[in-house]
Amino acid sequence: MSEIINNKKAKTADEAWKIQNFYNGKPHGWIQWKGTNVCMDIHCKCGESSHIDASFAYFFKCNHCNTVYMLNGHIEMIELEVEPDSGVVSEN
């Protein structure tokens, strides 16, 4: 069963870093920005959806409601029972 996403709120970026989910003991990935661009669809709490293409996207500000978000670098990994035919990467 999927976990319900709760809106988290922090006063500062440092505080947001402390309350983010680090997925300790769970499968996860961590995005390490190395001068590369990200293409990302954003869905704000106000209902506005946006798309960004940017480098070093650590924070996002909604143009509709002006809410500022820290973009957590952790990504969820969901185990698959069947390997897809394409698009699978592994360590080099």
C-alpha positions as CSV (number, residue, x, y, z in Angstrom):
1,M,0.0,0.0,0.0
2,S,1.3,3.4,-0.9
3,E,2.2,6.0,1.8
4,I,0.2,9.2,1.9
5,I,2.3,12.3,1.1
6,N,2.0,14.9,3.9
7,N,2.9,18.5,3.2
8,K,5.9,19.4,5.3
9,K,6.7,23.0,6.1
10,A,10.0,24.6,7.5
11,K,11.0,28.1,8.2
12,T,14.4,27.9,6.6
13,A,16.4,25.7,4.2
14,D,18.4,24.4,7.1
15,E,15.3,23.4,9.0
16,A,13.9,21.8,5.8
17,W,17.1,19.7,5.5
18,K,16.6,18.4,9.0
19,I,12.9,17.3,8.5
20,Q,13.3,15.7,5.1
21,N,12.8,12.0,4.8
22,F,16.3,10.4,4.5
23,Y,14.9,6.9,3.8
24,N,17.4,5.5,6.4
25,G,17.4,1.7,6.1
26,K,15.1,1.8,3.0
27,P,16.1,1.6,-0.7
28,H,16.6,5.1,-2.1
29,G,18.6,7.2,-4.4
30,W,20.3,10.6,-4.0
31,I,20.5,13.1,-6.8
32,Q,24.0,14.6,-6.9
33,W,24.0,17.8,-9.0
34,K,27.2,17.9,-11.2
35,G,26.4,20.8,-13.5
36,T,23.7,18.9,-15.2
37,N,20.2,20.1,-16.1
38,V,17.0,18.7,-14.6
39,C,13.7,18.5,-16.4
40,M,11.0,18.4,-13.7
41,D,7.3,18.6,-13.4
42,I,6.2,20.4,-10.3
43,H,2.9,20.1,-8.5
44,C,2.3,22.7,-5.8
45,K,-0.1,22.5,-2.8
46,C,-2.2,25.3,-4.4
47,G,-3.0,23.0,-7.3
48,E,-0.8,24.7,-9.8
49,S,1.4,22.5,-12.0
50,S,4.6,23.7,-13.6
51,H,7.5,22.5,-15.6
52,I,11.2,23.5,-15.1
53,D,14.4,22.9,-16.9
54,A,17.2,24.1,-14.7
55,S,20.7,23.4,-13.3
56,F,21.2,23.0,-9.6
57,A,17.5,23.0,-8.7
58,Y,17.7,23.1,-5.0
59,F,14.7,25.3,-4.4
60,F,11.4,26.1,-6.3
61,K,9.1,29.1,-6.1
62,C,5.5,28.7,-7.3
63,N,4.6,31.5,-9.7
64,H,0.9,31.2,-8.7
65,C,1.0,31.3,-4.9
66,N,4.7,32.3,-4.2
67,T,5.3,29.2,-2.0
68,V,9.0,28.3,-1.9
69,Y,10.0,24.7,-1.6
70,M,13.3,22.9,-0.9
71,L,13.7,20.2,-3.5
72,N,14.7,17.0,-1.6
73,G,17.5,15.2,-3.5
74,H,16.3,11.8,-2.3
75,I,14.3,9.7,-4.7
76,E,12.2,6.7,-3.9
77,M,13.2,3.3,-5.3
78,I,10.4,0.8,-5.8
79,E,11.5,-2.8,-6.2
80,L,10.3,-4.5,-9.3
81,E,9.6,-8.3,-9.6
82,V,10.0,-8.1,-13.4
83,E,12.9,-6.3,-15.1
84,P,11.8,-3.9,-17.9
85,D,13.1,-4.6,-21.4
86,S,14.9,-1.2,-21.7
87,G,16.0,1.8,-19.7
88,V,17.7,-0.2,-16.9
89,V,21.0,1.2,-15.6
90,S,23.5,-0.2,-13.2
91,E,26.8,0.7,-11.6
92,N,29.8,1.1,-13.9
